[in-house]
Each structure stands twice: as C-alpha cells, then as structure tokens.
Amino acid sequence: MRISKEQALKNRQKVVARASRLFREQGFDRTSVNDLMKAAGFTHGGFYNHFASKDDLAREALDHAFRQLDGVREQMPNLDEFVASYLSEDARDAPGSTCPAAALAGEVARQPDAVKAIFADGLERMISSIVKLLPDKESARGDATDIACRIVGALTLARAMPRSSELGRELLETATERCRNERSAAMKSRSKRRTSK
C-alpha cells in the first residue's frame, strides 16, 4: 500500500528525530540502521526509501540535534541561566536530549567532512548566540568561543566518569562558577570604562 507524500515526510522526520537521540546516546558507529528504524517504529527495509546512506541520516540527525539546542538557547534569559542549565547534572545524565557537541565531538572527528560541516555550523550558531548574551561586544567573539570550549569540555569530561564521581561534579561546578565570575568581571570592567569617560 502506497503512503501519501505527507505521511512519507512525517515518517522521515520521525526517523531523523529518533536517530538524533540515539546517535547522541550511543554514537554513530554503535548505532545500526536496524536500531534506528526499530526505534522509529519501522522496518529496516524502509530505510533506503528515505535516505541514501547512514551518513545522509547522520547529517540530518546532527542538524536536528543542534537546532533543538538553538531553540533552548533562545528561551534562556541570560548567560548564567544557559550555562547553569548546560552544565547541570540533569544535562550530564541526558546526552540523548542535550548538546550534540558534548555528546558527539569525538565521534564527529572520525566522520566524513559533510558531517563535520554540520557540526561546525551548529557550533558556530552556539557561539554566535553566546555573543548576544555577553555585555562587552568588543571582546564578545573571543569570550563566547572560550565559554563554548569550557562548557562543552566540562560536560564531555563529566560524562566520561561514573555519575557518582565527585570529580565529575567538580568539573561541572567549577566551569559554571568560572563562566559566571568572568561574566561578572567583564560587566564590572565595562562599567568602570564608562564611568572613567
């Protein structure tokens, strides 16, 4: 029985959404096409009706994951709340629904350039959105890049340890505190410059 184009599109989107979660949880190489289709409620045979290859799906799923994070950042009223949410223990314990940079950076390094390009675009949008949350626009790009490196690194390292690890919690807490302190210092410096003019 043939399905409508509208239903076929919905089916494809469902596969992309499920793949986005599974890839973040298990990685690209440990997730088979069969796993992906089963998670979406379809048979393995239907995969090639939607995608040319697993790499094709990996690109779409990675883009989907980054765009989900874009939406989360848009709802954050300030940098402190974004950083606190990003580096929370809840985020550490939920790689399938949080930042793909922290979940997949090591994996993406071994993927084709087309997948790396999607990763780069997503990370660029992340840095650009952090720039908008910073007070000092003169140094905002460098500061935003530093913050992105710090939070992605801390979350990635914390996930590499048991949930009970004190060091894992320390990494999250220290990165959160340092981002907050540096933002506060930048605001004070900016205020002093204005006052001295």
PyMOL commands that set and color helices and strands:
alter all, ss='L'
color gray80, all
select helices_A, chain A and resi 5-26+33-40+44-50+54-74+79-86+89-92+95-97+100-108+113-132+140-159+166-196
alter helices_A, ss='H'
color red, helices_A
deselect
rebuild
show_as cartoon
